Each structure stands twice: as structure tokens, then as C-alpha cells.
Amino acid sequence: MDQSSSLSRMDWVARSCRLLAATAAEFRETRPFEGLTIGTGIHLEPKTVALVMTLRAGGARLVCTGNLNSTQPETVRYLRTQDITVFATQTTDAAEHGASLDAILAKKPDLLLDNGGDLFARAAERPYANLLGGTEETTSGRIRLLPMRDRLAMPILVINDSPIKQFAENKHAVGQSLFESYLRFTNRSTNGKRVTVFGYGACGKGTAASFRNAYATVSVVDIDPVTTLEAHLDGFVTPLREEAIRTADILITVTGYPGIVTAADLPLIKHGAILMNGGHFPHEINVDAFRNSPDVAGIDRYEAEQIETIRMRDGRAFHILGAGHMANLAGPRPLGNTVESMDLGFALQARCLERVAKGGLGKEACVIPVPADIDAMVASAYLDLAR
Ligand SMILES: NC(=O)c1ccc[n+]([C@@H]2O[C@H](COP(=O)([O-])OP(=O)(O)OC[C@H]3O[C@@H](n4cnc5c(N)ncnc54)[C@H](O)[C@@H]3O)[C@@H](O)[C@H]2O)c1
């Protein structure tokens, strides 16, 4: 028998990120981050390791934290074995997470790689001289950082606003992984179920399509009538909000905004409904208000499954997955989005950080989309590997 070896998920993911591997090989020669520290505030899970190691191949010193709820202890342990500094706990507590963010900024990184605007929002309040700029991964971060542009006044490239991120991750991968998460959490079917998706942006489009492809009847609710028309013409049911909640067996929020489903909606929620969130922050479904409502008789918790059942005084009961945190990064064995989609998105991250490190952008590039030439470079590299 040939020699065999026992490998981890970290190895599987690293070997699957072919674009990052090619980028790392180039960075080992070009060393774009030589002498620079990069502070990261993005989900600490195996795909992020592949990005972090790529940046390190480019000469960077890394200080890393994660986001609320999504930090995977195995990933933290692995990064530490690679001599990467990590300040992160697997917490849902904003104050505890805030302490990790402060610890990153105390290291005064030259570049920030942010996800949800946590690091840049703090840096806007407490600026320091050597911060060159960096990247922001999400829609939610863009919404948060745009009003701070005058104070930030440095290049910040928003990965989410690349067409590649929009179609590869938000549309295709978030849809697939929220569908996968529903199955993984619940072991329940989708066939013949009525699904309501709140938000028909890129993530909502993929989510609605994935559940429709799995033999569910999908309704879409979007606050924007033009987007709702698009959903209608795409063949989805587009009832009024109240009707959409009342009829949903599975209700999914993926808007990026708070208070999409609140305690005021409790009388509408169908007996047996399953609620889950795919948006970045856990504020889309107001789970705390549900828990504290006088109309609630009790709560059953399936601890290991991270499923909560809310029992109403009128006899109805409904379920919440992962306490309303991003379902594809919560619950048992959270896998997140597909490796290929993250390989593409993280290749954009690496190239954007390289551009900022090289000083190729001014302060007018504060909270702007990925430059088109970087999109073209990453797309060509992926296609070359796929051919
Ligand atoms: N789970 C993941 O892995 C993952 C990955 C990428 C993005 N995200 C997050 O998903 C969320 C959505 O991202 P996107 O790229 O689709 O955003 P988007 O801006 O493209 O779409 C959001 C949609 O929600 C709609 N909307 C806003 N308020 C609403 C309301 N009250 N009711 C109904 N619809 C409403 C908007 O009109 C818009 O069409 C963000 O929080 C983003 O950070 C999650």
C-alpha cells in the first residue's frame, strides 16, 4: 500500500481553495505586505484560514478576530499553531466581542480586513496614524460605514459590491448554504412547504431559488416595489407582508436590516413554523422580544441542535434556528458558504488589500466597490483553473 495520511477539514478546504493557492504562490515572490500588519475581523472558520495564510505568504503580520457567534475554536487553535495572533472567543455577547475588536486595534494594524464594519467603525472613533485603509466584506458593513466616510477618509474597498461576490457568493452560495442549513438543523423536508423569503437582493434571490428547486412554494416580501416586481416576474408569489408571515411554514430573513420580524408579528406566525435568518446581524428576527413577550407561555430549547421552540399561550408553537444568528454559520457543524464561492471572494480580498498596500488609491476611494480591473483579473484566473 502507498503511504497514506490523515488530514483535517482545514487541509481539505486549503487544498480546495485553488485560486488562493495560486495567489499565495505569487505573493511569496512579490511580498506586497512586507513589513505591514493586517488586522482581520471576519468569521474564523477554515476558509478564512486559507485567506489568512495567503496574506501571510505576502509578508503580512496578522492579528485576527471573528464576528459574533461564528468563531470556530478549531480554527482559532489552528491559527495559533501557525503563530498567528488571535483575539477571539465563540461569543454572542457584544461586549465580549468588542473587547476582541479593541485588542486588534490596540496593535495598530496598517490594513484592516473587516466584515460588518466592526473594526472600521471603531477606527473612525479612535483614529491612528499608520492606518492605510483596507476592505469591507459585506452589504451590512457598507451601510454602516458610508455615513463615516468623512471621518475615515482612506481607501476602503467593499468586496460585496463586486459583481463576482454578488453572483458567486450572495446569489448562488448563500442560497445553497441556507438551504443546506435548514436541512442540517432540522432534518425536515422542504417538499410542499410554503417558504417566505424576506429580502430579494442577491442573497434573497439565491435563497428563494434554492428552496423552489427543492419543491417548496416560495413567497417573497421586499420593501422595494421594483424588486418585488422582479420577484413576481421570476415566478415567485409576492403576497402582502401579513399574508406572507401567516402562511409560512419556513420563514427566512435576508435583508441586512433590523426588525424584519418582531414581537408585533407573533399573532401571525403559523403553528409549527420554522424561522431562520441569513442576514449578517442577528437583529432581523427580534428573538429577544419573542422570548420576553407576555403572550409566550414557555420556551423549549434543543441545546445541541440550537433550536428553540416558542410556545404561545394560545396553543401555537414555532421554532427558531440558531437564535436568529446567520443560520449557515450557526448550529451543529456550520459549514458556511461553498469553498469555491469563498475562494473567489477571498481572492478579491487579497487583491484589494494588495492594491491598498501599494498605495494605488486615495481617500476618495473610501467605501467604493472593487476596481473593475481586479474583478477581471480574478475572473480570468478562476476560469483558467476551471478549463
Ligand atoms: N449568510 C451569509 O453567508 C451571507 C453572505 C453574504 C451576505 N449576507 C448578508 O445578507 C444580507 C442581505 O445581503 P444582500 O447582498 O442580499 O443585500 P441587498 O441589499 O442586495 O438586498 C437586501 C434586500 O432586502 C430588501 N429589504 C430591506 N428592508 C426590507 C424589509 N423591511 N422587508 C423586506 N425586504 C427588505 C431590500 O429592498 C433589498 O432588496 C446582508 O445582511 C448581508 O451582509 C449574508
The ligand as an ORCA input file, in Angstrom:
! r2SCAN-3c Opt
* xyz 0 1
  N     -25.293     34.356      5.343
  C     -24.275     34.656      4.571
  O     -23.366     33.852      4.361
  C     -24.234     35.995      3.923
  C     -23.370     36.218      2.843
  C     -23.408     37.455      2.199
  C     -24.242     38.454      2.691
  N     -25.011     38.216      3.790
  C     -25.907     39.236      4.371
  O     -27.218     39.068      3.837
  C     -27.928     40.325      3.918
  C     -28.518     40.665      2.550
  O     -27.483     40.837      1.614
  P     -27.794     41.196      0.067
  O     -26.460     41.243     -0.601
  O     -28.844     40.307     -0.481
  O     -28.380     42.665      0.252
  P     -29.173     43.560     -0.813
  O     -29.014     44.951     -0.348
  O     -28.774     43.163     -2.202
  O     -30.696     43.086     -0.632
  C     -31.451     43.333      0.516
  C     -32.909     43.373      0.091
  O     -33.706     43.481      1.262
  C     -34.764     44.380      0.995
  N     -35.322     44.917      2.236
  C     -34.838     45.899      3.035
  N     -35.656     46.102      4.085
  C     -36.669     45.213      3.954
  C     -37.834     44.941      4.714
  N     -38.135     45.638      5.817
  N     -38.656     43.959      4.284
  C     -38.394     43.259      3.149
  N     -37.308     43.494      2.378
  C     -36.460     44.453      2.782
  C     -34.124     45.442      0.116
  O     -35.095     46.179     -0.614
  C     -33.235     44.580     -0.788
  O     -33.913     44.177     -1.967
  C     -26.885     41.316      4.438
  O     -27.006     41.416      5.832
  C     -25.567     40.656      4.087
  O     -24.498     41.121      4.902
  C     -25.035     37.017      4.397
*
